[in-house]
């Protein structure tokens, strides 16, 4: 079960995310569903428009909506690994 404490060990694709802070001020507040993840970026699909934006993990902070109505804040710099490696390293 995914919780606030173990979110970094789980798959992020499919979760709703909001950019809480970023070195690029135009991205702060951007939200959408995570549709792709690379070593250095998260790709969010915006609600309504379907437009996709790529957000650099480095220096950013993300607020993820977890099942059950809970939220987890994650520092992008701490999850700057390939998704399959992040799951292994964050144990």
PyMOL Python script that loads the backbone (N, CA, C, O; Angstrom):
from pymol import cmd

cmd.read_pdbstr("""\
ATOM      1  N   UNK A   1       0.837  -1.178   0.000  1.00  0.00           N
ATOM      2  CA  UNK A   1       0.000   0.000   0.000  1.00  0.00           C
ATOM      3  C   UNK A   1       0.888   1.251   0.000  1.00  0.00           C
ATOM      4  O   UNK A   1       1.856   1.333   0.756  1.00  0.00           O
ATOM      5  N   UNK A   2       0.556   2.194  -0.832  1.00  0.00           N
ATOM      6  CA  UNK A   2       1.344   3.413  -0.942  1.00  0.00           C
ATOM      7  C   UNK A   2       0.911   4.419   0.135  1.00  0.00           C
ATOM      8  O   UNK A   2      -0.272   4.718   0.297  1.00  0.00           O
ATOM      9  N   UNK A   3       1.912   4.928   0.863  1.00  0.00           N
ATOM     10  CA  UNK A   3       1.655   5.907   1.921  1.00  0.00           C
ATOM     11  C   UNK A   3       2.600   7.092   1.735  1.00  0.00           C
ATOM     12  O   UNK A   3       3.435   7.095   0.831  1.00  0.00           O
ATOM     13  N   UNK A   4       2.460   8.089   2.592  1.00  0.00           N
ATOM     14  CA  UNK A   4       3.317   9.273   2.516  1.00  0.00           C
ATOM     15  C   UNK A   4       4.787   8.897   2.723  1.00  0.00           C
ATOM     16  O   UNK A   4       5.673   9.499   2.117  1.00  0.00           O
ATOM     17  N   UNK A   5       5.043   7.912   3.571  1.00  0.00           N
ATOM     18  CA  UNK A   5       6.420   7.549   3.918  1.00  0.00           C
ATOM     19  C   UNK A   5       7.105   6.683   2.874  1.00  0.00           C
ATOM     20  O   UNK A   5       8.330   6.714   2.757  1.00  0.00           O
ATOM     21  N   UNK A   6       6.336   5.910   2.111  1.00  0.00           N
ATOM     22  CA  UNK A   6       6.974   5.002   1.157  1.00  0.00           C
ATOM     23  C   UNK A   6       6.667   5.349  -0.301  1.00  0.00           C
ATOM     24  O   UNK A   6       6.901   4.523  -1.184  1.00  0.00           O
ATOM     25  N   UNK A   7       6.156   6.536  -0.570  1.00  0.00           N
ATOM     26  CA  UNK A   7       5.774   6.919  -1.933  1.00  0.00           C
ATOM     27  C   UNK A   7       6.950   6.854  -2.902  1.00  0.00           C
ATOM     28  O   UNK A   7       6.759   6.538  -4.076  1.00  0.00           O
ATOM     29  N   UNK A   8       8.150   7.145  -2.437  1.00  0.00           N
ATOM     30  CA  UNK A   8       9.314   7.135  -3.329  1.00  0.00           C
ATOM     31  C   UNK A   8       9.654   5.731  -3.818  1.00  0.00           C
ATOM     32  O   UNK A   8      10.394   5.582  -4.791  1.00  0.00           O
ATOM     33  N   UNK A   9       9.133   4.710  -3.166  1.00  0.00           N
ATOM     34  CA  UNK A   9       9.405   3.331  -3.567  1.00  0.00           C
ATOM     35  C   UNK A   9       8.350   2.775  -4.509  1.00  0.00           C
ATOM     36  O   UNK A   9       8.416   1.605  -4.884  1.00  0.00           O
ATOM     37  N   UNK A  10       7.391   3.584  -4.894  1.00  0.00           N
ATOM     38  CA  UNK A  10       6.291   3.109  -5.726  1.00  0.00           C
ATOM     39  C   UNK A  10       6.282   3.780  -7.087  1.00  0.00           C
ATOM     40  O   UNK A  10       6.961   4.781  -7.318  1.00  0.00           O
ATOM     41  N   UNK A  11       5.504   3.209  -7.967  1.00  0.00           N
ATOM     42  CA  UNK A  11       5.308   3.764  -9.301  1.00  0.00           C
ATOM     43  C   UNK A  11       4.550   5.080  -9.201  1.00  0.00           C
ATOM     44  O   UNK A  11       3.530   5.157  -8.517  1.00  0.00           O
ATOM     45  N   UNK A  12       5.037   6.112  -9.875  1.00  0.00           N
ATOM     46  CA  UNK A  12       4.399   7.427  -9.835  1.00  0.00           C
ATOM     47  C   UNK A  12       3.442   7.641 -11.004  1.00  0.00           C
ATOM     48  O   UNK A  12       2.539   8.473 -10.923  1.00  0.00           O
ATOM     49  N   UNK A  13       3.634   6.898 -12.086  1.00  0.00           N
ATOM     50  CA  UNK A  13       2.775   7.061 -13.255  1.00  0.00           C
ATOM     51  C   UNK A  13       1.336   6.728 -12.865  1.00  0.00           C
ATOM     52  O   UNK A  13       1.056   5.685 -12.274  1.00  0.00           O
ATOM     53  N   UNK A  14       0.445   7.632 -13.211  1.00  0.00           N
ATOM     54  CA  UNK A  14      -0.968   7.472 -12.893  1.00  0.00           C
ATOM     55  C   UNK A  14      -1.421   8.325 -11.723  1.00  0.00           C
ATOM     56  O   UNK A  14      -2.618   8.544 -11.541  1.00  0.00           O
ATOM     57  N   UNK A  15      -0.471   8.812 -10.924  1.00  0.00           N
ATOM     58  CA  UNK A  15      -0.822   9.660  -9.784  1.00  0.00           C
ATOM     59  C   UNK A  15      -1.021  11.106 -10.234  1.00  0.00           C
ATOM     60  O   UNK A  15      -0.398  11.557 -11.196  1.00  0.00           O
ATOM     61  N   UNK A  16      -1.884  11.817  -9.539  1.00  0.00           N
ATOM     62  CA  UNK A  16      -2.050  13.252  -9.776  1.00  0.00           C
ATOM     63  C   UNK A  16      -0.915  13.966  -9.043  1.00  0.00           C
ATOM     64  O   UNK A  16      -0.589  13.620  -7.907  1.00  0.00           O
ATOM     65  N   UNK A  17      -0.320  14.955  -9.689  1.00  0.00           N
ATOM     66  CA  UNK A  17       0.810  15.672  -9.103  1.00  0.00           C
ATOM     67  C   UNK A  17       0.672  17.168  -9.344  1.00  0.00           C
ATOM     68  O   UNK A  17       0.104  17.609 -10.343  1.00  0.00           O
ATOM     69  N   UNK A  18       1.207  17.933  -8.403  1.00  0.00           N
ATOM     70  CA  UNK A  18       1.270  19.383  -8.514  1.00  0.00           C
ATOM     71  C   UNK A  18       2.707  19.795  -8.261  1.00  0.00           C
ATOM     72  O   UNK A  18       3.358  19.257  -7.365  1.00  0.00           O
ATOM     73  N   UNK A  19       3.210  20.742  -9.040  1.00  0.00           N
ATOM     74  CA  UNK A  19       4.556  21.261  -8.837  1.00  0.00           C
ATOM     75  C   UNK A  19       4.466  22.291  -7.707  1.00  0.00           C
ATOM     76  O   UNK A  19       3.936  23.384  -7.902  1.00  0.00           O
ATOM     77  N   UNK A  20       4.986  21.939  -6.528  1.00  0.00           N
ATOM     78  CA  UNK A  20       4.919  22.823  -5.362  1.00  0.00           C
ATOM     79  C   UNK A  20       5.973  23.918  -5.434  1.00  0.00           C
ATOM     80  O   UNK A  20       5.719  25.051  -5.024  1.00  0.00           O
ATOM     81  N   UNK A  21       7.153  23.592  -5.953  1.00  0.00           N
ATOM     82  CA  UNK A  21       8.199  24.595  -6.149  1.00  0.00           C
ATOM     83  C   UNK A  21       9.098  24.117  -7.279  1.00  0.00           C
ATOM     84  O   UNK A  21       9.219  22.921  -7.545  1.00  0.00           O
ATOM     85  N   UNK A  22       9.725  25.087  -7.937  1.00  0.00           N
ATOM     86  CA  UNK A  22      10.584  24.765  -9.067  1.00  0.00           C
ATOM     87  C   UNK A  22      11.506  25.953  -9.335  1.00  0.00           C
ATOM     88  O   UNK A  22      11.133  27.095  -9.068  1.00  0.00           O
ATOM     89  N   UNK A  23      12.709  25.696  -9.860  1.00  0.00           N
ATOM     90  CA  UNK A  23      13.578  26.799 -10.266  1.00  0.00           C
ATOM     91  C   UNK A  23      12.938  27.635 -11.389  1.00  0.00           C
ATOM     92  O   UNK A  23      13.270  28.808 -11.560  1.00  0.00           O
ATOM     93  N   UNK A  24      12.022  27.024 -12.147  1.00  0.00           N
ATOM     94  CA  UNK A  24      11.292  27.732 -13.199  1.00  0.00           C
ATOM     95  C   UNK A  24       9.952  28.191 -12.623  1.00  0.00           C
ATOM     96  O   UNK A  24       9.043  27.374 -12.480  1.00  0.00           O
ATOM     97  N   UNK A  25       9.806  29.473 -12.290  1.00  0.00           N
ATOM     98  CA  UNK A  25       8.590  29.949 -11.637  1.00  0.00           C
ATOM     99  C   UNK A  25       7.321  29.745 -12.461  1.00  0.00           C
ATOM    100  O   UNK A  25       6.228  29.724 -11.896  1.00  0.00           O
ATOM    101  N   UNK A  26       7.436  29.597 -13.772  1.00  0.00           N
ATOM    102  CA  UNK A  26       6.242  29.390 -14.588  1.00  0.00           C
ATOM    103  C   UNK A  26       5.630  28.005 -14.380  1.00  0.00           C
ATOM    104  O   UNK A  26       4.481  27.777 -14.756  1.00  0.00           O
ATOM    105  N   UNK A  27       6.382  27.081 -13.786  1.00  0.00           N
ATOM    106  CA  UNK A  27       5.872  25.730 -13.552  1.00  0.00           C
ATOM    107  C   UNK A  27       5.216  25.560 -12.188  1.00  0.00           C
ATOM    108  O   UNK A  27       4.481  24.595 -11.978  1.00  0.00           O
ATOM    109  N   UNK A  28       5.465  26.474 -11.263  1.00  0.00           N
ATOM    110  CA  UNK A  28       4.897  26.358  -9.918  1.00  0.00           C
ATOM    111  C   UNK A  28       3.375  26.403 -10.026  1.00  0.00           C
ATOM    112  O   UNK A  28       2.804  27.312 -10.628  1.00  0.00           O
ATOM    113  N   UNK A  29       2.737  25.403  -9.430  1.00  0.00           N
ATOM    114  CA  UNK A  29       1.282  25.304  -9.473  1.00  0.00           C
ATOM    115  C   UNK A  29       0.764  24.448 -10.614  1.00  0.00           C
ATOM    116  O   UNK A  29      -0.420  24.111 -10.645  1.00  0.00           O
ATOM    117  N   UNK A  30       1.633  24.090 -11.556  1.00  0.00           N
ATOM    118  CA  UNK A  30       1.199  23.226 -12.659  1.00  0.00           C
ATOM    119  C   UNK A  30       0.805  21.872 -12.084  1.00  0.00           C
ATOM    120  O   UNK A  30       1.492  21.327 -11.220  1.00  0.00           O
ATOM    121  N   UNK A  31      -0.299  21.341 -12.569  1.00  0.00           N
ATOM    122  CA  UNK A  31      -0.750  20.051 -12.058  1.00  0.00           C
ATOM    123  C   UNK A  31      -1.286  19.191 -13.183  1.00  0.00           C
ATOM    124  O   UNK A  31      -1.589  19.678 -14.273  1.00  0.00           O
ATOM    125  N   UNK A  32      -1.397  17.912 -12.902  1.00  0.00           N
ATOM    126  CA  UNK A  32      -1.897  16.958 -13.877  1.00  0.00           C
ATOM    127  C   UNK A  32      -1.545  15.545 -13.459  1.00  0.00           C
ATOM    128  O   UNK A  32      -1.016  15.315 -12.371  1.00  0.00           O
ATOM    129  N   UNK A  33      -1.841  14.615 -14.328  1.00  0.00           N
ATOM    130  CA  UNK A  33      -1.568  13.205 -14.061  1.00  0.00           C
ATOM    131  C   UNK A  33      -0.185  12.871 -14.600  1.00  0.00           C
ATOM    132  O   UNK A  33       0.159  13.262 -15.715  1.00  0.00           O
ATOM    133  N   UNK A  34       0.608  12.149 -13.814  1.00  0.00           N
ATOM    134  CA  UNK A  34       1.941  11.722 -14.254  1.00  0.00           C
ATOM    135  C   UNK A  34       1.745  10.649 -15.321  1.00  0.00           C
ATOM    136  O   UNK A  34       1.161   9.599 -15.054  1.00  0.00           O
ATOM    137  N   UNK A  35       2.241  10.922 -16.543  1.00  0.00           N
ATOM    138  CA  UNK A  35       2.096   9.970 -17.642  1.00  0.00           C
ATOM    139  C   UNK A  35       3.421   9.358 -18.074  1.00  0.00           C
ATOM    140  O   UNK A  35       3.441   8.365 -18.801  1.00  0.00           O
ATOM    141  N   UNK A  36       4.525   9.947 -17.630  1.00  0.00           N
ATOM    142  CA  UNK A  36       5.834   9.397 -17.966  1.00  0.00           C
ATOM    143  C   UNK A  36       6.847   9.902 -16.955  1.00  0.00           C
ATOM    144  O   UNK A  36       6.681  10.969 -16.364  1.00  0.00           O
ATOM    145  N   UNK A  37       7.895   9.118 -16.767  1.00  0.00           N
ATOM    146  CA  UNK A  37       8.972   9.505 -15.852  1.00  0.00           C
ATOM    147  C   UNK A  37      10.284   9.050 -16.454  1.00  0.00           C
ATOM    148  O   UNK A  37      10.410   7.916 -16.916  1.00  0.00           O
ATOM    149  N   UNK A  38      11.257   9.942 -16.444  1.00  0.00           N
ATOM    150  CA  UNK A  38      12.615   9.598 -16.858  1.00  0.00           C
ATOM    151  C   UNK A  38      13.535   9.853 -15.671  1.00  0.00           C
ATOM    152  O   UNK A  38      13.085  10.211 -14.582  1.00  0.00           O
ATOM    153  N   UNK A  39      14.799   9.666 -15.895  1.00  0.00           N
ATOM    154  CA  UNK A  39      15.761   9.897 -14.818  1.00  0.00           C
ATOM    155  C   UNK A  39      15.686  11.325 -14.291  1.00  0.00           C
ATOM    156  O   UNK A  39      15.792  11.547 -13.085  1.00  0.00           O
ATOM    157  N   UNK A  40      15.505  12.287 -15.177  1.00  0.00           N
ATOM    158  CA  UNK A  40      15.566  13.693 -14.789  1.00  0.00           C
ATOM    159  C   UNK A  40      14.241  14.447 -14.848  1.00  0.00           C
ATOM    160  O   UNK A  40      14.181  15.601 -14.421  1.00  0.00           O
ATOM    161  N   UNK A  41      13.183  13.833 -15.361  1.00  0.00           N
ATOM    162  CA  UNK A  41      11.932  14.570 -15.537  1.00  0.00           C
ATOM    163  C   UNK A  41      10.695  13.764 -15.173  1.00  0.00           C
ATOM    164  O   UNK A  41      10.714  12.534 -15.137  1.00  0.00           O
ATOM    165  N   UNK A  42       9.619  14.497 -14.903  1.00  0.00           N
ATOM    166  CA  UNK A  42       8.277  13.934 -14.824  1.00  0.00           C
ATOM    167  C   UNK A  42       7.476  14.604 -15.925  1.00  0.00           C
ATOM    168  O   UNK A  42       7.618  15.806 -16.151  1.00  0.00           O
ATOM    169  N   UNK A  43       6.636  13.843 -16.612  1.00  0.00           N
ATOM    170  CA  UNK A  43       5.758  14.401 -17.633  1.00  0.00           C
ATOM    171  C   UNK A  43       4.342  14.381 -17.073  1.00  0.00           C
ATOM    172  O   UNK A  43       3.814  13.329 -16.714  1.00  0.00           O
ATOM    173  N   UNK A  44       3.734  15.574 -17.006  1.00  0.00           N
ATOM    174  CA  UNK A  44       2.375  15.717 -16.492  1.00  0.00           C
ATOM    175  C   UNK A  44       1.426  16.016 -17.646  1.00  0.00           C
ATOM    176  O   UNK A  44       1.719  16.851 -18.502  1.00  0.00           O
ATOM    177  N   UNK A  45       0.289  15.330 -17.662  1.00  0.00           N
ATOM    178  CA  UNK A  45      -0.754  15.631 -18.634  1.00  0.00           C
ATOM    179  C   UNK A  45      -1.772  16.510 -17.945  1.00  0.00           C
ATOM    180  O   UNK A  45      -2.420  16.094 -16.985  1.00  0.00           O
ATOM    181  N   UNK A  46      -1.913  17.745 -18.445  1.00  0.00           N
ATOM    182  CA  UNK A  46      -2.787  18.731 -17.830  1.00  0.00           C
ATOM    183  C   UNK A  46      -4.245  18.316 -17.956  1.00  0.00           C
ATOM    184  O   UNK A  46      -4.650  17.756 -18.975  1.00  0.00           O
ATOM    185  N   UNK A  47      -5.025  18.587 -16.934  1.00  0.00           N
ATOM    186  CA  UNK A  47      -6.467  18.300 -16.966  1.00  0.00           C
ATOM    187  C   UNK A  47      -7.146  19.208 -17.986  1.00  0.00           C
ATOM    188  O   UNK A  47      -6.749  20.359 -18.173  1.00  0.00           O
ATOM    189  N   UNK A  48      -8.153  18.685 -18.629  1.00  0.00           N
ATOM    190  CA  UNK A  48      -8.920  19.489 -19.572  1.00  0.00           C
ATOM    191  C   UNK A  48      -8.269  19.599 -20.933  1.00  0.00           C
ATOM    192  O   UNK A  48      -8.834  19.137 -21.925  1.00  0.00           O
ATOM    193  N   UNK A  49      -7.098  20.198 -21.003  1.00  0.00           N
ATOM    194  CA  UNK A  49      -6.454  20.445 -22.298  1.00  0.00           C
ATOM    195  C   UNK A  49      -5.756  19.205 -22.851  1.00  0.00           C
ATOM    196  O   UNK A  49      -5.607  19.065 -24.065  1.00  0.00           O
ATOM    197  N   UNK A  50      -5.330  18.311 -21.970  1.00  0.00           N
ATOM    198  CA  UNK A  50      -4.579  17.144 -22.420  1.00  0.00           C
ATOM    199  C   UNK A  50      -3.146  17.475 -22.802  1.00  0.00           C
ATOM    200  O   UNK A  50      -2.395  16.601 -23.235  1.00  0.00           O
ATOM    201  N   UNK A  51      -2.771  18.730 -22.642  1.00  0.00           N
ATOM    202  CA  UNK A  51      -1.408  19.175 -22.957  1.00  0.00           C
ATOM    203  C   UNK A  51      -0.423  18.536 -21.986  1.00  0.00           C
ATOM    204  O   UNK A  51      -0.712  18.412 -20.795  1.00  0.00           O
ATOM    205  N   UNK A  52       0.722  18.138 -22.485  1.00  0.00           N
ATOM    206  CA  UNK A  52       1.751  17.526 -21.644  1.00  0.00           C
ATOM    207  C   UNK A  52       2.881  18.504 -21.394  1.00  0.00           C
ATOM    208  O   UNK A  52       3.341  19.198 -22.301  1.00  0.00           O
ATOM    209  N   UNK A  53       3.317  18.546 -20.146  1.00  0.00           N
ATOM    210  CA  UNK A  53       4.460  19.383 -19.802  1.00  0.00           C
ATOM    211  C   UNK A  53       5.522  18.512 -19.145  1.00  0.00           C
ATOM    212  O   UNK A  53       5.209  17.586 -18.395  1.00  0.00           O
ATOM    213  N   UNK A  54       6.766  18.819 -19.434  1.00  0.00           N
ATOM    214  CA  UNK A  54       7.895  18.073 -18.868  1.00  0.00           C
ATOM    215  C   UNK A  54       8.522  18.948 -17.793  1.00  0.00           C
ATOM    216  O   UNK A  54       8.911  20.087 -18.054  1.00  0.00           O
ATOM    217  N   UNK A  55       8.616  18.406 -16.580  1.00  0.00           N
ATOM    218  CA  UNK A  55       9.139  19.163 -15.436  1.00  0.00           C
ATOM    219  C   UNK A  55      10.423  18.493 -14.952  1.00  0.00           C
ATOM    220  O   UNK A  55      10.439  17.298 -14.657  1.00  0.00           O
ATOM    221  N   UNK A  56      11.486  19.268 -14.874  1.00  0.00           N
ATOM    222  CA  UNK A  56      12.764  18.740 -14.375  1.00  0.00           C
ATOM    223  C   UNK A  56      12.627  18.411 -12.896  1.00  0.00           C
ATOM    224  O   UNK A  56      12.065  19.195 -12.131  1.00  0.00           O
ATOM    225  N   UNK A  57      13.134  17.265 -12.496  1.00  0.00           N
ATOM    226  CA  UNK A  57      13.091  16.862 -11.088  1.00  0.00           C
ATOM    227  C   UNK A  57      14.053  17.701 -10.247  1.00  0.00           C
ATOM    228  O   UNK A  57      13.727  18.101  -9.129  1.00  0.00           O
ATOM    229  N   UNK A  58      15.233  17.960 -10.791  1.00  0.00           N
ATOM    230  CA  UNK A  58      16.280  18.664 -10.057  1.00  0.00           C
ATOM    231  C   UNK A  58      15.792  20.034  -9.585  1.00  0.00           C
ATOM    232  O   UNK A  58      15.413  20.879 -10.397  1.00  0.00           O
ATOM    233  N   UNK A  59      15.805  20.245  -8.284  1.00  0.00           N
ATOM    234  CA  UNK A  59      15.420  21.525  -7.706  1.00  0.00           C
ATOM    235  C   UNK A  59      13.933  21.722  -7.516  1.00  0.00           C
ATOM    236  O   UNK A  59      13.515  22.730  -6.946  1.00  0.00           O
ATOM    237  N   UNK A  60      13.121  20.779  -7.980  1.00  0.00           N
ATOM    238  CA  UNK A  60      11.664  20.913  -7.863  1.00  0.00           C
ATOM    239  C   UNK A  60      11.143  20.101  -6.684  1.00  0.00           C
ATOM    240  O   UNK A  60      11.802  19.190  -6.182  1.00  0.00           O
ATOM    241  N   UNK A  61       9.946  20.462  -6.266  1.00  0.00           N
ATOM    242  CA  UNK A  61       9.250  19.724  -5.204  1.00  0.00           C
ATOM    243  C   UNK A  61       7.853  19.428  -5.727  1.00  0.00           C
ATOM    244  O   UNK A  61       7.189  20.305  -6.278  1.00  0.00           O
ATOM    245  N   UNK A  62       7.407  18.178  -5.550  1.00  0.00           N
ATOM    246  CA  UNK A  62       6.127  17.732  -6.083  1.00  0.00           C
ATOM    247  C   UNK A  62       5.188  17.312  -4.959  1.00  0.00           C
ATOM    248  O   UNK A  62       5.605  16.715  -3.967  1.00  0.00           O
ATOM    249  N   UNK A  63       3.922  17.636  -5.134  1.00  0.00           N
ATOM    250  CA  UNK A  63       2.872  17.193  -4.201  1.00  0.00           C
ATOM    251  C   UNK A  63       2.047  16.151  -4.945  1.00  0.00           C
ATOM    252  O   UNK A  63       1.395  16.456  -5.943  1.00  0.00           O
ATOM    253  N   UNK A  64       2.084  14.911  -4.446  1.00  0.00           N
ATOM    254  CA  UNK A  64       1.414  13.794  -5.106  1.00  0.00           C
ATOM    255  C   UNK A  64       0.149  13.417  -4.355  1.00  0.00           C
ATOM    256  O   UNK A  64       0.157  13.307  -3.129  1.00  0.00           O
ATOM    257  N   UNK A  65      -0.938  13.219  -5.089  1.00  0.00           N
ATOM    258  CA  UNK A  65      -2.196  12.773  -4.500  1.00  0.00           C
ATOM    259  C   UNK A  65      -2.160  11.247  -4.443  1.00  0.00           C
ATOM    260  O   UNK A  65      -2.035  10.581  -5.471  1.00  0.00           O
ATOM    261  N   UNK A  66      -2.271  10.707  -3.242  1.00  0.00           N
ATOM    262  CA  UNK A  66      -2.226   9.265  -3.038  1.00  0.00           C
ATOM    263  C   UNK A  66      -3.641   8.709  -2.923  1.00  0.00           C
ATOM    264  O   UNK A  66      -4.583   9.448  -2.636  1.00  0.00           O
ATOM    265  N   UNK A  67      -3.788   7.408  -3.147  1.00  0.00           N
ATOM    266  CA  UNK A  67      -5.098   6.804  -2.947  1.00  0.00           C
ATOM    267  C   UNK A  67      -5.574   7.026  -1.509  1.00  0.00           C
ATOM    268  O   UNK A  67      -4.770   7.022  -0.577  1.00  0.00           O
ATOM    269  N   UNK A  68      -6.849   7.213  -1.341  1.00  0.00           N
ATOM    270  CA  UNK A  68      -7.391   7.430  -0.011  1.00  0.00           C
ATOM    271  C   UNK A  68      -7.452   8.890   0.382  1.00  0.00           C
ATOM    272  O   UNK A  68      -7.784   9.214   1.522  1.00  0.00           O
ATOM    273  N   UNK A  69      -7.134   9.782  -0.554  1.00  0.00           N
ATOM    274  CA  UNK A  69      -7.232  11.205  -0.282  1.00  0.00           C
ATOM    275  C   UNK A  69      -6.055  11.807   0.459  1.00  0.00           C
ATOM    276  O   UNK A  69      -6.130  12.957   0.892  1.00  0.00           O
ATOM    277  N   UNK A  70      -4.970  11.063   0.615  1.00  0.00           N
ATOM    278  CA  UNK A  70      -3.787  11.599   1.292  1.00  0.00           C
ATOM    279  C   UNK A  70      -2.846  12.210   0.259  1.00  0.00           C
ATOM    280  O   UNK A  70      -3.000  11.992  -0.943  1.00  0.00           O
ATOM    281  N   UNK A  71      -1.873  12.976   0.740  1.00  0.00           N
ATOM    282  CA  UNK A  71      -0.890  13.620  -0.125  1.00  0.00           C
ATOM    283  C   UNK A  71       0.510  13.342   0.386  1.00  0.00           C
ATOM    284  O   UNK A  71       0.720  13.146   1.583  1.00  0.00           O
ATOM    285  N   UNK A  72       1.466  13.325  -0.533  1.00  0.00           N
ATOM    286  CA  UNK A  72       2.879  13.177  -0.176  1.00  0.00           C
ATOM    287  C   UNK A  72       3.663  14.240  -0.919  1.00  0.00           C
ATOM    288  O   UNK A  72       3.435  14.467  -2.107  1.00  0.00           O
ATOM    289  N   UNK A  73       4.586  14.893  -0.226  1.00  0.00           N
ATOM    290  CA  UNK A  73       5.479  15.862  -0.868  1.00  0.00           C
ATOM    291  C   UNK A  73       6.814  15.174  -1.092  1.00  0.00           C
ATOM    292  O   UNK A  73       7.372  14.559  -0.183  1.00  0.00           O
ATOM    293  N   UNK A  74       7.317  15.286  -2.306  1.00  0.00           N
ATOM    294  CA  UNK A  74       8.587  14.653  -2.640  1.00  0.00           C
ATOM    295  C   UNK A  74       9.531  15.671  -3.250  1.00  0.00           C
ATOM    296  O   UNK A  74       9.136  16.479  -4.090  1.00  0.00           O
ATOM    297  N   UNK A  75      10.774  15.623  -2.821  1.00  0.00           N
ATOM    298  CA  UNK A  75      11.819  16.470  -3.368  1.00  0.00           C
ATOM    299  C   UNK A  75      12.321  15.811  -4.646  1.00  0.00           C
ATOM    300  O   UNK A  75      12.772  14.666  -4.623  1.00  0.00           O
ATOM    301  N   UNK A  76      12.243  16.528  -5.751  1.00  0.00           N
ATOM    302  CA  UNK A  76      12.652  15.974  -7.034  1.00  0.00           C
ATOM    303  C   UNK A  76      14.107  15.555  -7.073  1.00  0.00           C
ATOM    304  O   UNK A  76      14.450  14.567  -7.722  1.00  0.00           O
ATOM    305  N   UNK A  77      14.967  16.294  -6.387  1.00  0.00           N
ATOM    306  CA  UNK A  77      16.396  15.960  -6.385  1.00  0.00           C
ATOM    307  C   UNK A  77      16.647  14.596  -5.750  1.00  0.00           C
ATOM    308  O   UNK A  77      17.569  13.887  -6.152  1.00  0.00           O
ATOM    309  N   UNK A  78      15.837  14.226  -4.765  1.00  0.00           N
ATOM    310  CA  UNK A  78      16.037  12.937  -4.088  1.00  0.00           C
ATOM    311  C   UNK A  78      15.503  11.768  -4.904  1.00  0.00           C
ATOM    312  O   UNK A  78      15.779  10.613  -4.578  1.00  0.00           O
ATOM    313  N   UNK A  79      14.743  12.046  -5.960  1.00  0.00           N
ATOM    314  CA  UNK A  79      14.225  10.953  -6.793  1.00  0.00           C
ATOM    315  C   UNK A  79      14.755  11.050  -8.224  1.00  0.00           C
ATOM    316  O   UNK A  79      14.119  10.569  -9.162  1.00  0.00           O
ATOM    317  N   UNK A  80      15.925  11.675  -8.383  1.00  0.00           N
ATOM    318  CA  UNK A  80      16.524  11.847  -9.709  1.00  0.00           C
ATOM    319  C   UNK A  80      17.276  10.588 -10.128  1.00  0.00           C
ATOM    320  O   UNK A  80      18.493  10.603 -10.314  1.00  0.00           O
ATOM    321  N   UNK A  81      16.534   9.517 -10.271  1.00  0.00           N
ATOM    322  CA  UNK A  81      17.051   8.235 -10.754  1.00  0.00           C
ATOM    323  C   UNK A  81      16.096   7.741 -11.826  1.00  0.00           C
ATOM    324  O   UNK A  81      14.973   8.233 -11.938  1.00  0.00           O
ATOM    325  N   UNK A  82      16.540   6.771 -12.614  1.00  0.00           N
ATOM    326  CA  UNK A  82      15.601   6.119 -13.514  1.00  0.00           C
ATOM    327  C   UNK A  82      14.527   5.490 -12.636  1.00  0.00           C
ATOM    328  O   UNK A  82      14.831   5.042 -11.531  1.00  0.00           O
ATOM    329  N   UNK A  83      13.281   5.445 -13.097  1.00  0.00           N
ATOM    330  CA  UNK A  83      12.199   4.928 -12.241  1.00  0.00           C
ATOM    331  C   UNK A  83      12.497   3.551 -11.641  1.00  0.00           C
ATOM    332  O   UNK A  83      12.222   3.310 -10.465  1.00  0.00           O
ATOM    333  N   UNK A  84      13.053   2.662 -12.440  1.00  0.00           N
ATOM    334  CA  UNK A  84      13.337   1.314 -11.926  1.00  0.00           C
ATOM    335  C   UNK A  84      14.452   1.325 -10.886  1.00  0.00           C
ATOM    336  O   UNK A  84      14.453   0.494  -9.978  1.00  0.00           O
ATOM    337  N   UNK A  85      15.404   2.256 -11.005  1.00  0.00           N
ATOM    338  CA  UNK A  85      16.473   2.370 -10.018  1.00  0.00           C
ATOM    339  C   UNK A  85      15.995   3.084  -8.758  1.00  0.00           C
ATOM    340  O   UNK A  85      16.426   2.760  -7.651  1.00  0.00           O
ATOM    341  N   UNK A  86      15.096   4.063  -8.933  1.00  0.00           N
ATOM    342  CA  UNK A  86      14.570   4.803  -7.787  1.00  0.00           C
ATOM    343  C   UNK A  86      13.862   3.859  -6.825  1.00  0.00           C
ATOM    344  O   UNK A  86      14.017   3.971  -5.609  1.00  0.00           O
ATOM    345  N   UNK A  87      13.098   2.944  -7.365  1.00  0.00           N
ATOM    346  CA  UNK A  87      12.363   1.983  -6.544  1.00  0.00           C
ATOM    347  C   UNK A  87      13.341   1.132  -5.731  1.00  0.00           C
ATOM    348  O   UNK A  87      13.068   0.828  -4.570  1.00  0.00           O
ATOM    349  N   UNK A  88      14.467   0.746  -6.319  1.00  0.00           N
ATOM    350  CA  UNK A  88      15.462  -0.067  -5.622  1.00  0.00           C
ATOM    351  C   UNK A  88      16.250   0.747  -4.596  1.00  0.00           C
ATOM    352  O   UNK A  88      16.467   0.286  -3.475  1.00  0.00           O
ATOM    353  N   UNK A  89      16.681   1.954  -4.973  1.00  0.00           N
ATOM    354  CA  UNK A  89      17.562   2.757  -4.123  1.00  0.00           C
ATOM    355  C   UNK A  89      16.861   3.364  -2.901  1.00  0.00           C
ATOM    356  O   UNK A  89      17.497   3.588  -1.871  1.00  0.00           O
ATOM    357  N   UNK A  90      15.598   3.620  -3.007  1.00  0.00           N
ATOM    358  CA  UNK A  90      14.880   4.298  -1.922  1.00  0.00           C
ATOM    359  C   UNK A  90      14.439   3.338  -0.824  1.00  0.00           C
ATOM    360  O   UNK A  90      13.712   3.739   0.086  1.00  0.00           O
ATOM    361  N   UNK A  91      14.857   2.102  -0.890  1.00  0.00           N
ATOM    362  CA  UNK A  91      14.484   1.130   0.141  1.00  0.00           C
ATOM    363  C   UNK A  91      15.342   1.387   1.315  1.00  0.00           C
ATOM    364  O   UNK A  91      15.226   0.697   2.327  1.00  0.00           O
TER     365      UNK A  91
END
""", "prot")
cmd.dss("prot")
cmd.show_as("cartoon", "prot")
cmd.util.cbc("prot")
cmd.orient("prot")
